[in-house]
Amino acid sequence: MRSAKISRQTAETEISVEINLDGSGSYDNQTGVGFFDHMLDQLARHSLIDMTIRAKGDYHIDDHHTVEDTGIALGQALAQALGDKKGIRRYGECHLPMDDAQVRCALDLSARPYLVWNVEIPTQKIGTFDTELVREFFTAFATQGGITLHIDQLHGFNSHHIVEATFKSVARALRLAVETDPRKSDAIPSTKGAL
């Protein structure tokens, strides 16, 4: 089973992440940041990665450390669950529409972290959630997960729709990338022989 458990504790946050890459998309995410939990639920559901996350943070300051550190721990869990990456498809992509918004994601589980971010969220807040934290989350997730991650907003004017389409497009691309390739289930998907 391709699964992982990660615990991360700092002076700012306490995070635990448990994932199963071969799951059904079940989730139980409780970070103390309501909108962020909703987005993590979307990430699990649409990637078919089972996900349980618990986070406690320094909310009296803001939600920044909680969101960023969750991205760090989730990226570490993904890298651990993938192991040597033998048999995975490696690449994934998705064009995802949500009402007025359309977001495109392309990713490579390359072990070469890089984020290309072309997303403009028109408001600074969605409810009480700081929208600038969406990029912080994906930066941490890509860095610790070893993901080359390109996210491009093609359309959209509603902040909630744009952000939700972003999480869903990444989820759908991730689902493709972590799947086992039935034609090459015994090989690492690289001419180098390692990722």
C-alpha positions as CSV (number, residue, x, y, z in Angstrom):
1,M,0.0,0.0,0.0
2,R,1.3,3.4,-1.0
3,S,0.6,5.4,2.2
4,A,2.4,7.7,4.6
5,K,2.1,9.4,7.9
6,I,3.9,12.6,8.7
7,S,4.0,14.6,11.9
8,R,5.4,18.1,12.1
9,Q,5.7,20.2,15.2
10,T,7.2,23.7,15.5
11,A,6.8,26.6,17.9
12,E,4.1,27.8,15.5
13,T,2.1,24.7,14.4
14,E,1.4,21.1,15.1
15,I,0.5,19.1,12.0
16,S,-0.3,15.5,11.3
17,V,-1.0,14.1,7.8
18,E,-2.0,10.6,6.8
19,I,-2.6,9.7,3.1
20,N,-3.2,6.7,1.0
21,L,-2.5,7.1,-2.7
22,D,-4.6,4.1,-3.6
23,G,-7.7,5.2,-1.8
24,S,-11.2,6.4,-2.8
25,G,-10.9,10.1,-2.0
26,S,-12.2,9.9,1.5
27,Y,-11.2,12.7,3.8
28,D,-11.2,14.0,7.3
29,N,-9.4,17.4,7.4
30,Q,-9.5,19.7,10.4
31,T,-7.0,22.6,10.4
32,G,-9.0,25.2,12.2
33,V,-9.3,27.2,9.0
34,G,-12.7,26.5,7.5
35,F,-12.3,27.5,3.9
36,F,-8.9,25.7,3.8
37,D,-10.5,22.5,5.1
38,H,-13.0,22.8,2.3
39,M,-10.2,23.1,-0.3
40,L,-8.3,20.1,1.2
41,D,-11.5,18.1,1.0
42,Q,-11.7,18.9,-2.7
43,L,-8.0,17.9,-3.1
44,A,-8.7,14.5,-1.5
45,R,-12.0,13.8,-3.3
46,H,-10.8,14.7,-6.8
47,S,-7.4,13.0,-6.5
48,L,-8.9,9.9,-5.0
49,I,-6.1,10.1,-2.3
50,D,-7.5,9.3,1.1
51,M,-6.5,12.1,3.4
52,T,-6.7,12.8,7.1
53,I,-5.1,16.1,8.4
54,R,-5.1,17.6,11.8
55,A,-3.5,21.0,12.4
56,K,-3.2,23.4,15.2
57,G,-1.6,26.8,14.7
58,D,-1.0,30.2,16.0
59,Y,-4.3,31.6,14.8
60,H,-4.0,34.6,17.1
61,I,-1.4,35.8,14.6
62,D,-3.1,34.7,11.4
63,D,-3.6,31.5,9.3
64,H,-0.3,31.8,7.4
65,H,1.8,29.3,9.4
66,T,-1.0,26.7,9.6
67,V,-1.7,26.8,5.8
68,E,2.0,26.8,4.8
69,D,3.0,24.1,7.3
70,T,0.1,21.9,6.1
71,G,1.5,22.2,2.6
72,I,4.9,21.2,3.8
73,A,3.7,18.1,5.7
74,L,1.3,17.1,2.8
75,G,4.2,17.4,0.3
76,Q,6.4,15.3,2.5
77,A,3.7,12.7,2.9
78,L,3.2,12.5,-0.9
79,A,7.0,12.1,-1.5
80,Q,7.2,9.3,1.2
81,A,4.1,7.5,-0.2
82,L,5.5,7.5,-3.7
83,G,8.8,5.9,-2.6
84,D,11.0,5.3,-5.6
85,K,8.1,6.1,-8.0
86,K,8.3,2.8,-9.8
87,G,5.4,2.3,-12.1
88,I,3.7,5.7,-11.8
89,R,2.5,7.6,-14.8
90,R,4.5,10.6,-13.4
91,Y,2.7,13.4,-15.5
92,G,-0.8,14.7,-15.1
93,E,-2.8,17.6,-16.4
94,C,-6.3,19.0,-16.2
95,H,-8.4,21.9,-17.6
96,L,-11.1,22.4,-14.9
97,P,-14.1,24.7,-15.3
98,M,-16.1,25.9,-12.4
99,D,-18.8,28.3,-13.4
100,D,-17.0,31.5,-14.5
101,A,-13.5,30.1,-13.7
102,Q,-11.3,27.8,-15.6
103,V,-7.9,26.7,-14.3
104,R,-5.3,24.5,-16.0
105,C,-2.8,22.4,-14.1
106,A,0.1,20.4,-15.5
107,L,2.5,18.6,-13.2
108,D,5.4,16.3,-13.1
109,L,6.4,14.2,-10.1
110,S,10.0,14.8,-11.1
111,A,11.7,15.4,-7.7
112,R,12.6,18.8,-9.2
113,P,10.3,21.2,-7.3
114,Y,9.2,24.3,-9.2
115,L,6.0,26.3,-9.2
116,V,4.7,28.4,-12.0
117,W,1.8,30.4,-10.7
118,N,-0.4,32.4,-13.1
119,V,-3.5,32.9,-10.9
120,E,-5.0,36.3,-10.1
121,I,-7.5,36.1,-7.2
122,P,-9.5,39.4,-7.3
123,T,-10.2,39.7,-3.6
124,Q,-7.9,39.6,-0.6
125,K,-10.4,37.5,1.4
126,I,-12.8,34.7,0.9
127,G,-14.8,34.9,4.1
128,T,-12.0,35.3,6.7
129,F,-9.5,33.4,4.6
130,D,-6.5,35.3,3.2
131,T,-6.4,34.4,-0.5
132,E,-2.6,35.0,-0.8
133,L,-2.2,31.8,1.3
134,V,-3.3,29.7,-1.7
135,R,0.0,30.3,-3.4
136,E,1.8,29.8,-0.1
137,F,0.2,26.4,0.2
138,F,1.1,25.2,-3.3
139,T,4.6,26.6,-3.0
140,A,5.2,24.5,0.1
141,F,3.4,21.4,-1.3
142,A,5.4,21.5,-4.6
143,T,8.7,22.1,-2.8
144,Q,8.3,19.3,-0.3
145,G,6.6,16.9,-2.7
146,G,9.2,17.3,-5.4
147,I,6.6,18.5,-7.9
148,T,7.1,20.6,-11.0
149,L,3.7,22.3,-10.8
150,H,2.3,24.7,-13.4
151,I,-1.1,26.4,-12.5
152,D,-2.7,28.8,-15.0
153,Q,-6.0,30.7,-14.6
154,L,-7.6,31.0,-18.0
155,H,-10.8,32.7,-16.9
156,G,-12.6,33.8,-13.8
157,F,-13.9,36.7,-11.7
158,N,-15.3,35.0,-8.6
159,S,-12.5,34.4,-6.0
160,H,-14.2,31.3,-4.5
161,H,-14.6,29.7,-7.9
162,I,-11.0,30.5,-9.0
163,V,-9.5,29.0,-5.8
164,E,-11.7,25.9,-5.8
165,A,-11.0,25.3,-9.5
166,T,-7.3,25.6,-8.7
167,F,-7.5,22.9,-6.0
168,K,-9.7,20.6,-8.1
169,S,-7.4,20.9,-11.2
170,V,-4.3,20.1,-9.2
171,A,-6.2,17.1,-7.6
172,R,-7.3,15.8,-11.0
173,A,-3.8,16.1,-12.4
174,L,-2.3,14.5,-9.3
175,R,-4.7,11.6,-9.7
176,L,-3.3,10.9,-13.2
177,A,0.3,11.3,-12.2
178,V,0.3,8.9,-9.1
179,E,-1.7,6.2,-10.9
180,T,0.2,3.0,-11.8
181,D,0.9,2.7,-15.6
182,P,-0.3,-0.8,-16.5
183,R,2.2,-0.9,-19.5
184,K,5.2,-0.1,-17.3
185,S,4.3,-1.0,-13.7
186,D,7.8,-2.4,-13.1
187,A,9.8,0.6,-14.3
188,I,10.7,4.1,-13.0
189,P,9.4,6.6,-15.6
190,S,12.7,8.2,-16.6
191,T,15.5,7.3,-18.9
192,K,17.8,8.1,-16.0
193,G,16.4,5.2,-14.1
194,A,15.7,7.4,-11.0
195,L,13.5,10.2,-10.0
